């Protein structure tokens, strides 16, 4: 055992502060706008989020303390191991040194609990008794149920009906943690009843589920319910930076240099932000590194969509956010990486791309599944379909390093395992999956809404 | 963060030798017998297992070196964390200090890969190209597929048809690692064809699947196929002792005393042996501790069955092993802890019980699910239904410590997570599960075969 595969940190070495990239990003951040096109104030968000999280959402402080109780909950699975992928390197015959941050070790199997425990904590501190949220593939709903169970909060998850029917195990997982999971649209909200009246057989959508979850929160007469979102927003990115902060400590522990390349997949942007933001700080300060956000070619938010003001949901219940967006009505093809099928993108990630700090990349799903299988059969862990996008990009970079004969250091975020998503692999092996491109017609159709907003395309 | 939840070992602190309890057990171990009632020699096992594993099976050396390559594969997830269950202690209000060894962090989600990587390695060293095995609930088949993928061995798994149909995700998991999984009985073996001819609609059984897997190994004309078993045998227990050896180092690292109570669930005995055998050595040498093997009341091998010679499979293809057995024809009720539904028990574990070193305990499944839910909602990890048996026993001991006002140290093996077994929880919440007892009539009926063997009940 001359090779050391895993680099652990002890619990006392866990970062004590999150990194807020808003303090360092060049250029001016565009504020969220209300329906009238004017910037919204914190008080307008108060029915939806607790004020302590709203403060984080708009904060420009560089470092924000992680509360002791949050650290305690994170310690259930953190610090997460940093792993040197020797077997993958060998399989590829690359001179690159490949490291991955293994976020699949959380009880819910992905990076999502990093922000779930923080959000549940701040809500509880604020006197909130119950959280509502939506979930598509089920990762976020599971993570929030997990977090609420640790703090004794109620949790209600509106799950897109088609996923609810196809993935019964995700519901069971939420229930094991005491959460409630109902298919959306439901008859529990006006938004849901309206949709059901018109389309009784609808498969549902993330947009409808968000509308129901927000309505369920803001209409609770006790005032003790709030809504929780698992990606996109600034405070979610903030909570995920513990990933990159730990990785930086771990690389230092083995005297490894800063990575030449950092890679994460990007749907709403949270796992990508988690691994990359603490290193983008170094890049802003002069360090040379390539930082790649990988998205599906079928939902090319960062590579194709304009940077514009748009709503986060189809029902336009959220404020207008400045971000890359394919239009809030965009319906991505049914690829098997549910977590990457989102029309928009974190405003902070979008801004970092606009400023040239991050290189976006769009990959097709067949290449990604092929990469996932190579990883599973060398490193031993079956990746989530979303994570396969990062791995496919890593393999491209490792092969490039081989061609160039360079000893590059590549770091990527292993955002989740695939044990709850094996159907995608089955279809891949059976040749039932295909690649999808965004057609120029769809692009025109869906992005047209961006021109109708009170604030023009930026 | 004054509380330290997880105790890690670095990779260089991983044990370099397995502990062979056969060297220390008091009394005389009864050798396996052939069909004629005489002890079998190693050569009789040669068509089934490679000679290097047969040597381990019969070894009386106390310490056996772990090969470097096996350590490298184990390092994918080992050393496994030892975790102080603060939140569970608080939920129970117990003065006991509860620790668990988290074996769910392996890529297959349980302790099974500990022996899978070792067995795959020794087979490859011996020139074997392909392994066959059977699987019931799917844990072992997944683990062996995982191990074979790391070493480039072929892996064929005969999965009990009813599980194959009910748990399609287990098959997909094996295939992601390149294994082949077919429902048993199949038309690929004479044993399978015989059963199908008579009972075309049979749900299959572990006994039939074992027969098919052994036949597929021994009839391969190239001679390059062997059979692999995931529990019961001595070399399997040996490979699992890394669990307890690590736990001992971890307790020492925080200056904790030897545990007062050690608990593991027991089906074939391997995860129980893994956590307990290294501590039983201390008990043999005079240390005082209670070591509890927990089994389901519906399959009470250690608490009710006689210690006798019996076959490991229904088709009587295995040698006669000296063990606690309910009779090789025993069909346990359909409880949701598939890994604990076995008529026999590891001969080494059975012997340790006979010598008074281990206290067996039989629990009902409703109490176990209740315990699992308490654990999931405090410690945050959803346990496998098998592991719930250990947790239920821990809760009993923790409550006893509370009544007695004693600061006991309790150690248990968290043998696997329940993410692939959520249906059991769903049925539990819906009130669809019930407790099962072994009826006196069934006991008489199934144990009758034990009197027909060439060697009498011991």
Interface residues (C-beta under 8 A of the other chain):
Chain A: X1 X3 X4 X5 X6 X8 X10 X11 X12 X14 X68 X71 X72 X73 X75 X76 X77 X87 X105 X107 X109 X146 X149 X150 X168 X169 X172 X173 X175 X176 X177 X178 X373 X376 X377 X378 X379 X380 X381 X382 X417 X418 X419 X420 X422 X423 X425 X426 X429
Chain B: X1 X3 X4 X5 X6 X8 X10 X11 X12 X14 X68 X71 X72 X73 X75 X76 X77 X87 X105 X107 X109 X146 X149 X150 X168 X169 X172 X173 X175 X176 X177 X178 X373 X376 X377 X378 X379 X380 X381 X382 X417 X418 X419 X420 X422 X423 X425 X426 X429
